[in-house]
């Protein structure tokens, strides 16, 4: 039988600079990270400050659907 899904889920974090047209971009991709969160403890969308290779600086990454 299969395991129970549990409280931890895998989420994708995407940089907020994806919509801005910044001239300091190094490549034409989208900066994304994957991580996991406990949906019982954190039901809201997650926001983390991480390094964006597009902006070449630390920016806020938001959870996407």
Secondary structure, 3 states (H helix, E strand, C coil): CCCCCCCEEEEEEEEHHHCCCCCCCCCCCCCEEEEEEECCCCCCCCEEEEEECCCCEEEEEEEEC
